[in-house]
């Protein structure tokens, strides 16, 4: 039985802790804040409740596997999963709207043809076929296996089978997501639909590799899911699973330094000077913070993937307590697309200028009695991806973004402003305070191609005994990917470096 210290109580960290405890190890989790879940948190006030982190789940199979492997119990015995249908309602800049059915190719094709014109659905359906091929080619190396030592193979080869396109007397294939939209979908609204999946993680479709086509494909193929009571209920269930497996949690305990001796991690030192010895250390922390904790290189020479962002993206949210009940048939999720997507992307990548453009806004309206005081009220979350490096202490900037989000949501929800009882605004600085992620940034899932800029550091490090878990390590951000990182780290510790992922 090994002694294992886990730094942080995020979803990836808890997934690793539960699996390691089942394997017979003694696991202690040190969390700098007073609760678990990382970015998966809840705000409660006056009978209203809001998810302040992710609001939807894709690939629930990752957490189903976790509960089966750590207790032979279905996930559904601990949380209620609800398939969201339609998957999303999209409101485009020209006023066109379309509700995209959940996990139904025929339904999606029909809806797009009706809303956008004949042929639109067929083009999107053909794109999904090609996106599936990219998914099949990258699923194991980018989700189910530890990062390959020869990761440059993933970096150099584009797995998306783009359609040949004649341009300037040459035949080319799409190498970026934006080129897929322009050359294959050939409709600005379809392109916006495609690009919104990448933009949700702050990825610029003009530079994101075509392999990012797997992001909308995952939603289409595996569905979009909501956890009754809010996604925080999923974090609670994983936390309770850890407790049942005798994982020990120590809250309000900030790890300042990772100890090493004779070239191996041997434990951690807390802010109060306490030392916790360990045979293995698992860190669910931002790379910048991890570097400070170790003060040594953690990757092989030349093995550090570049950051593709001039400034890291974060999340700006407005939580709304509303008078009046949710109207029948309202979509759970509505995406209001930016009127000037180029300006939005330019600002997201540079954060320059005093007047930010109107962003793409996501409106979440769960039909969930647990989130409201009664049926005469509604809780709603508006959010947009923003540059995290902006001065969010600037009250003028916060006020402008709040107005942008309210105006955008007003295009989707009639009489919204008249219904507001109160609102809470959350900036990337709030995420920084809760998660310690540098500037409150949000990590994206790992993607192939793009010269390796969209891969994340491996779960193993140059310091034996130290492992990385969570959204800032392989296979990247998002609830499903964080959960898989926990499975990969547990496999590497239990089975050793020969571990190659689930079969």
N, C-alpha and C positions, 0 to 999 in steps of 0.2 A: 504494500500500500504506500503510494507516494503522497507527499504533502504538496498541495497545489494552491498557489495564491492567484486569484483572479482580480485584476484591477479594473473596477467599473462594473456596474450592474445593468449594462445595456442588454438588448435582446440577444446579440451574438454571444456576449459573455455568459448570460444565464443559460443559453442553449448548450454552450460548452460545459458549464459547471454541472448541469444535470446529467449529461452523458458521462462525464468523468466520474461523478459520484456513483453512478450505476456500475461503472467498471471497477469499483472498489477503492477509489482514491479518497483521501480526506481533502475536501475543498473548502476554502474560505474566500469569500468575496469581500473586497474592500471598496466601498462606494463613498465618494467625497460629499455627496448630497444626502438628504434624509429619506430618499426613496429609490425604488428600482425602476427600470424601464428605459433609461437613457432618454432619448427624444420622445418616447411614447408616454406622454403625460396627459393629465386631465385637469381642467380648471372647473371648479364648482362654485356657484354663487346664486343665492336666492331661488334655489330649486332648478336652476339651469346647469347643464354640464356640457363641456366641449372637449374634444380631442385637440390638444395643442400641437401634436406632431402629425404623423401620417394618419389619414382618415379612412383609407381603404387597403385591402390586402389582395395581392396576387399570389399565385402558386401556394395555396394553403397546404398542399401536399408536404411542403417542408416542415410545417409544424405538426401535421398529422404523423409524419415519420418520427418526429421528436417524442411525441407522447406514446407512440407504440414502442419505441426503442427504450424508453425510460420508465415504462410501467405497464406495457401491453394494454393500454386503454385508448379508446378513440378520443381525439381532440374534442369531438362534439359532445362528449360527456362533461366537458368543463367550460365550453363556450358555445354560444349559438351562432353558427355561421349563416349568413343570409346572402344569396346571390343577388347582386344589384342589377336590375333590369328596368329601363335601358342602362347600358354600361355608362353612357354619358349623353347629355344633350349638348350640342355644339351650336353656339351663336356666332356667326362669322361677321366680319367687318361690314359686309354689304347688306346685312340684315337677314340673310338666309339662315335657316335653322335646320338641324337634323338631329334626331334621336337615334343613337346607334345601339341596336339590340346587343345583348350580352351573349357572347359565345355562339353566335348563329351566323354562319357565312351567308346563307340564303337570305336571312333577315336583313343583314347589313347591306348586301347588294341591292335588295329591293328598296330599303330606306334611302340609300344614296341616290339611286336612280330617280326616285320620286322627288327628292328635295333638290338635287343638283342637276338633274337632266339625264336623259338616256345615255348609257355608256359609262357614267361615273362609277356605278357599282361594279361593273365588269372590270374596269381598270384597277379599282381597289381590291377586288377579289383576286385578280392575277398577281397583284403586288403581294398579297398575303401568301400565295403559293411560293413565291420567291423568298419571302421572309421566313417561311417555314424551313426552307432549305438552309438558310443562314443559321437558324436556330438548331437544326439537326447537326450542323457542322461544328457548332461552338458550345452546345449545351454541356457536354462533359468537361472539356478543358476549362470553361469559364464559369462553371457553376458547381460541378460535382467532383472535381479533382483538385488537389493542391496545384498551385501554379507551377507549370513545367519549368525545370531548370533552363531549358532552351526556349524561354518565353518569347524570344525574338521571332520564332516561327509564327506565333500568334500575332505579333506586331506587324509583320510584313505582308501577310497574305489576307486579302479581302475576301471573306466568305460569302458575301451577298452576290448572287448571280445576276448582275445588272443586265438589262436589255441593251443590245448594241444601239448606239446613237450616233448618227452622222453629224459632225460639228466641224466647221472650217476645214472641209475636205479630209477630215480624219474620222475614223470610227472609234468612239469611246464608250466606256461603261461608267455608270455612276460610281463615284468613289466617296461621295458625301451624302448625307441625308437630304440636303437641299437639292442636289442633282437628281435624286430619285423623284422628288416632287415635281421638278421642272421637266424632266425628260420622260418620265414614265407615267406619272399621274396626270400631268398636263391640265391642272385646274388649281387655281390659287387656294380654293377652299379645301380640296383634298390634300394639298401640300400642307396647309395649316393643321388639318386633322392629323397628318403624319407627324409633323414637327412638334406638336404639343406634347407628345409622349417623351421626347428628348428634353424639351424646354422645362418640363416638370422637375428635372434634375439640374437645371441650369446649363444644359449642353447647348451650344450654338450649332444649329443644323447646318450652317455654312461650312463648318470645320469638322463636325462630328462624323465619324466614318459611316459608310453605308450600312455597316453591320449593326448600327443602332436600330435598324428595321426590326430587330428582335424585340424591342420594347413594346411597340403596339401589338406585335404578334403574340406576346405572352398574355396580354389582356384578352385578346380575341380567342386564343386557343384554350386558356385555362380559366377564363372568367374573371370578373371583378367581384370581390367579396367584402361584406361588412360584418363586423362582429357586434351582435346585439349588446347594447350598453356602451358601445364605443370601442375603438381599438385598444384602449387602456385595459379592457377586460382580457385581451390576449396576453398582455404583459403580466397581469395578475395571475392568470392561469400558469404561465411559465414560472413565475416566482414561487407559487405554491407547489409546483412540481419539484422545484429545487429543494424547498423546505422538506417535502416528503421524502426526498432522497438524502436528507441530512446535510445539505449544503449549509454552511454557516455564513450569515451576512453580518457585516459590520458597517453601519451607516455613519455618516459624518466623520469618515476616516479617510483623509486625503493622503495618497501615496506620493511622496516627494522624490524618491530615488529607488532605482532597482539595483540591488546589491549583486556583486559578482566576486568570485574567488577562483583563482586558477583557470580563468577563461570560461567560467560557466555561471549562469544566473543562480543565486543562492537564496534569494528572498527580496524583501522590500523594506524600506524605512518610511514610516508615517510622519506627518507633520509634527506630531507631538514627541518625536524621537523614538517611538516604539519600533522595534525590529521584529518582523515576522519571517522566519526562515522557511524555505521551500525547496523542493526538488525541481519544480517547474513553476514558471511565472507566465501567466496569460494576461496580456494587456489589451483592453478594449478602450484605447485612447487615440486621440488625433496624433498623426506622425510628428507634428511639431512639438507636442508635449512629450511624446515618447523619447524624442531625441534629447530633450532636456533631462529626462529621468535617467538616461543611460550615459550621456556625454561620450558616446562612442559610435562609430559607424555600424549600422545594422544590416547593410546590404553588401553584396559582393561588388567589387570595383566595376563600375560601368553598369550596374544593375539597378539603378535608381530611375524609375520612370519619371518623365518630366510632367510638371503640372500644366495642363492645357489651358488654364484660366489665368488671365491677367489679374483678375480678382476672383476669389472664390464666391460662388453663388450662395445665398441664404434664403430664408423664408420670411415674408412679411404677412401677418395675418390679422384680421379683424374678427373678433368673436362678438356675435350679435344676439342679444336677448330681445325677442320680438313679441309684441302683443298680436293676438290673432292666430288661429290655427293654420297649419300647413294645408294648402288646398289639395283636393283629391287629384291624384295623377301627377303631382309635381315630381320632377326628376331628382334622384338622390344627388347626382353630380351634374353641374352645368359648367361648361368651359366657354367663357366669353373671350373671343380672340381679339388681340390688339389691332387697332386700326392701322398702325404703322409698324409692322413687325421688324423692318430693317432698323428703325430707330431704337426699338426695344432691345434688339440684340446688340447694337452698338453700345448702348448705355450699360447693358449687363456685362459686357466684356471690358469696358473701360472705366465706368463710373465717373465719367467726366461731364461737367455741365451742371448748372444750377436748377434746370427745369427738366426733370426726368420725363420720359414719354409714358403714355398710358400703357400699362403692362397687360399681358394675358392674365385673366383672373379666373380662378376656380371657385365655384360656389358649391358647398356641401350642405345638403338639407336632409339629414337622416330622418326617416319616419320612425322615431324611437321614443316611446313614452319615458324611458329612463333618462332622457336628456332634457326634459322640460317639466315644469311644475304641474301642468295639466294640458288638456287638449285645446285650451284657449290661448296657448302660447307656442312658440317655436324657437329652437336654438339653431343658429346658422354660423358657418365658418366661411369667411372669404379669405383667399390667400393668393399670393403671387410670388414668383421667384425674383429676387432682387440682388444687387451687388452687396455682399456682406461688408465690404470695406468702406461703404458710405458712412458718414458721421451720423449715426442714429441717435445721438444726443441732440441733434438739430431738430428742434420742435417743428420748424417750418417744413422740413423734409418729411417728417412723420405725418404731419397734417395733410400735406399734398398727397402722399400715398394713400392715406385713409380715404380721402375724397375720391381718388381714382378708383379704389376698390368698390366704394359705395355706388359711384356712378355706373361702373361696369355691371355690378350685380343688379342695379336698377333696370338694366336692359333685359334681365332675365326674370326678375321678381317684381311684379307691379306693386306700386305704392310702398316700396321697401322703407324709404326714409320715414314715412309716416308711422310705421309700425315699431320703430326702434325704441325700446325702453331704456337700454343702456348698452354700451360697447366697451370691450377691452381690446387694446392694440398690443400686438406682440411683434417685436423686431428681431433681427438676427442677434442683437445683443442679449436678448432674453434667452435665446438658445445657447449662446456662449456661456451664460451664467449657469444654465442647467446641465449642460453636457460637457463643457470645457473644450468643445470643438473650436478650433481657431477661428475667431470672428463669427462663430455660429454658423459655419458653412455646412452645406448638406452634400454628402458624397453621392456619386452616381454609380450605377452598376458597372462592372468591368465590361469592356467591349474589345473585340478583336480589331486588328488593323490600326490605322491612325498612328503608325510608327511607335506603338506602345504607350502613347500618351494617355490612353484610356484604360490601362491596366492598373492594378493596385499592388502595393508591396505584398510579397509572399507571406504566408502565415508563419513560416520559420524565419529566423534571423541569423546573423553571423555570430550572435552570442548563444551558444548552446543552452538549452533550458528556458529560453525566452521565446514566446510565441505571440503573434498578433491575431486579434479576432475583432469582429464587428465591421461596420461599414467602411472604415478607412483602411481595411486590409482586403486581400483577395477573399471572395469574389466581388466585393464592393457594396454599394449602398442599396437601401430598400429592405423591407422587412424580411422577404424571402432570402435575399442574398446574405443578410446578417445571420439569419438562422443557419444557412448552409456553412458559413464560416465557422460557427460553433461546432458543427459536425466534422468539419475538416480538421480543426485543431484537436478535438478529442481523438480522432483517428490517428493523427500524427503522434500524440503522446502515448496512446495505448498500444499502437502497433509499431511505432517507430517510423523512421524516414522512408521505409519501403511502402508505407500506406499510399494507396492510389485512388482512394475514394470509394463510394458505395457502388456496388455492382447491380 
